[in-house]
């Protein structure tokens, strides 16, 4: 069997900016701090040893290029960033393989806009969310000798409450409203990402990989909006096929089925260990699909640098990240790719 193995990963860089450039309110790196940041990022890149990496919280493409150019594993890789502004965090993508098509989405697809009908009324109200806080990046990458694969890099709204002027987190009602705003925006972004994905999944046979920081756990409603819901067991095979066609599978769940233990967490906040950073794959990369074009192999989480501040007085190092890094290997079946002209019956 002709198998091509690649490794993909997702890496929240936590405020990667050029030295002596200020973002937010007063946050910046001295040259010495940037050098320490670069050294740590390079250490993590070497740990990952991935071929394709989705990044979050990259403010300046040049900062990432400066780091990568000093790494023999990656100095020849291509780097792209989504709508760089210099003062806002953006997603970026690194690939050792040629990027053939690139799209950036800052506005929601029109069909994903959510409207509601308040109880007791007959009029629909459109929710006032129509754009991503951090634009989504989509890339078609030619993995030789396998062929084209489609990758999405996302970074959804955090759980940080959205306060308006005059509100305070000391007021429980203000805090509740601010948390709802944050949740609503992340949910709206999830629906928009799902709509974008449908154009790459429905009726298509090209493998799709989505990775990034979705700022919620794998079983949360907002994350399941992105991945889709598994079909109910009582559905007919023909109906299940339509669901599988547009479903994404979490690589952590694929690995969990093979393991007796699950220590997957990528973020610690107030003593809560959460998995916010995810890699998801389409059915073309799922072993149970009899017409698969590959399979997910080993999934690794690098989180030794995370600090649980409920047990220590140690502070978060600004030159490291407050997120864990996730990688997974994908074994691509070149022979199946060549013979995969159309989808046949799919019996998971």
N, C-alpha and C positions, 0 to 999 in steps of 0.2 A: 504494500500500500504506500502510495506517494503522499507523505505527510509533511506539511510545513508548519513549524511551531513558532508562534510569535508570543510576545508578552506585552500586555497593555496595563496602564496604571492611571490612577487619579491622585492628584497631589495639590492640596490647598496650601499655598506658599505663605499665607498670612502676611499681607502687606509687603510685597516685594516692590521696592521703589529704589530709584537711583540715590546715591549718597547726596546729602545736603539739599534734598528736594522735600518740601513739606507737603503733607496731605492731611485731610481731616483738620483738626485744630492742634497744630504743633507737633504732629508725629513726623519724625524724620530719622535717618541714620547718619551718623558721622561716617567718615571714610573707614575708620577702624571697625565700626559696627557693621557696615556693609560688607567688609572683608570677612567678618565672622559669619554673617548671614550667608554669603557666597560659599564659604567653606562647609557650612552645615548642609546647605541645599545640595552641593556636590556630593557630600557623603551620602545623603539620602538617594540621590540619583544613582550612585554606584550600588547601593543596596537594592534598589529596584531593578536595575539592569533591564529596563523595558524598552521596547521598540517604538511604542506610541504612547504618549502621556498627555492627559488632559490636566491643565492647571487652572486653579482659581486664585483670585486675589493677586493678580499680576497687574501692577499699575503701569509699568514701563517695559516695553518689549526689549529695549536695549539692556535693561538690568538682567533680564533672563539670558539674552544673547551673550552678555559679558561672562556670566557664570558658565554657560554651556560651552563657550569657546575655549575654556580652560579645562575641559573634560574630554579626554581622548575618546571616550565611548560615544559622545554626542556632538562633537565639534562640527561634524558634517551633516547633522540633522537639520531639517527645515523647521522653522518656528513661525507660527502665525498667531495673531491676537485679534480679538473681536472689538472693533471700534475703540481703539485706544484714545483716551482723553487726557491722560496724565494725572488727573486728580480723582479718578474713580477706579475701583477695582474691576478688572475684566478677566474673562476666561481666555486661556491660550492653549495652543496645541503644539506638541513637538512630535515629529515623525521622522524615522529613519527611512521611510518609504515615500515615494513621490505622492504629493497631494495634487490631485487632478482637478477637483472642483471644490470651491470654497464658498459658503454662504454664511451671512451673519443676519440674525433676526433680532431686531430691537422692538418691533411692534408685534402685538398679538395677531394671529390670523383672524380675520373678521368673523369666521364661523365659530371661533372659540370664545367670543365675548359672551359673558354670562348675564342673563336677565332673571329677575325674580318677580313674583306676584305677591306682594304683601298680603297677609291674611285679612280677609274682609274686603278686599278690593278686586276689581276686574282689570286693573291696569298694570302692565309690566314695567318694571324699573330696571334700567341697565346699570350694572355695577360699574363704578368709575375707575376700572382698571383696564388699560389697553396696551401696556408696554412693560417689558422686562426691566427690572432694576439693573440687572447685568445681562447684556445681550447674549443670546444662544449662538454657539458656533457649530456649524455642520460642515463636515469635510468628507469627500470621497477619496480614499487612499488606495493606491494600487499596491497590494502586497504580492510581490513576485515570489514564485510563479503562480500563486493562487488566483489573483485577479482583484477586482474592486471590492472594497468593504466601505460601509458608511458609518461615520462616527459623529456623535453629538457630544458636545461639552456644555454642561449646564452648571449654574450656581444660583439657586433659588433664594428668595427672601429669607433672612434668618428669623429665629424666634424672638429676636429683640423687639420689645414693644414699640409701637409707633405713637409717640406722644405728640400732641399738638400744643401750641402756646397756651400757657395758663394751666396745663395739666401737670400732675406730679405723681411719681411712683409711690409717694407716701399716702396717696388717696386710693383706697382699694377699688373704687368705682372707676377712677381715671385709669388705673392699671388694667382693669378688666377690659375697658374699651380699647386701650392701646394694644392689648394682646389680640383682641378680635381683629383689629385692622391688619396686624401683621399676618395672622392666620388667613384672612380673606385674600390678601395679596399673594401669599404663597400658593394658596389653592387656585387662584386665577392663573398664576404662572404655570402651575401644574397642568391645568386644562389646556393652556396654550401650547405647552411642550407636547402634550398628548396629540393635539391636532397636527403639529408639525410632523410627529412620528408617523402618523397614519399615512402620510404621503410617501414614506419610505418603506412601510411595512405591508400595507394592504395590497394583496395580489402580487407582491414582489418576491424575488428569490435571493436578492443580494443580502448577505449578513449585515445586521445592524448592531452596533455597540453604543450604548449611552453611558457616559461616566461623568461624575462630578459630585459636588456638594449640594445635596437637595435639602439640607437643613432639617431633616426629619428621619425617623427610623423606617426600616423597610416595610413594617406593617401599618404605618400611619396612612390615613386617608389620602393625604396629598401625594405621598409616594406611590400609593396604589393607583391613583389617577394616572400617573405617568406610565406605570408598567402595564396597567390593565388588570382586570380580575380574571382569575382562572375559571374555566367553564364548570358549571355544576355537573356532578357525575351523572345525573339523570338525563342530561341532554343527549340527543342523538349524535352519532359520529359526524354527520354532515354539518350540524350546527356547531359542534365542538371545533371542527376544522376552521370555521370562520373566526372563532375566538382565538385559537392558536395562531392564526395567520397574523394577528396584530398584537400579540402578547409579547412582553419582555420578561425575561427571567433574571432574578438576582443571582449573581455568581456565588454570593455567600450562602444562599439557600441550596444551590446545586452542591456546594461542598458540604454543607451541613448534613445532607442526605447520606453522605459517605462517611461521616464522622460521628463519634459518640459524644463529642464535646463541642461547644461553640463559645469562643472567647472573642467574638468579633465586636470591637468597639473602636471608634475613631475620634471620640471627643468626650471630655469630662467637664461637666459644669455643675457646681454645687453638689459634688458627690454622686451625680448621676452619670453613669457610663452609657453612652449612646453611640449608635452607628448612624452617622449623618452622611458619610461619603460612600458612594455606591458605584458598582459597575453592573450594568444590565445588558443582556444579549437577546437577540431574536431567536426564533425557533430553529433557524438554520444552524445554530451552534449548540443545540441541545441533544444529548445522546439518545434520549427516548424517541426522538423524531426519526423514523426509519429512513427518511430521505435527507438526513442532516448533511451539512457540508463540513462539519467539524464538531469539536466538543471542548467544553471548558475543562482545563486541567487543574493545576494547583493554584489556590487562592491564598495570598499572603497579606497580612496586615502588620504594618510597622508602627507600633504605638508606644515603644519604650520611653520616648521623650515626653509623653504626656504626664501632667502633674495633677494629682488629686489634692487640691488645696484645703480640703476638709481635714487632711491628715498631716499637713506640713505647713511651715511658714515660708517655704520656698515659693518664689514668684515665677510667673511665666517669663521665660527668656524671650525678649522681643526679636532675637536673631534666630529663633526656632519657630516652629508652627504649633498652634494649639489644636491641630487636627492630625490624626493618623493618616498614613499613606497606604493605599490598597493597590495590589497588583494581582493579575491572574494570567496564566498561560492559556493560549487557545491553540489547539491542534487542528489545523486546517487540512481537510482531505482534498487534495488537488484532483484526484480521479473522480470523486463524487461531484466536485464543482463542474467538471467538464460534462458529466452526464446529467446534470440537474437542469434539464430544459424546462420542466414545468412541475408544479407541485402535484404529488400523488396523494393517496390517502394517508392521513397523518393520525396514527393511533398511539397516543402516549400511554 
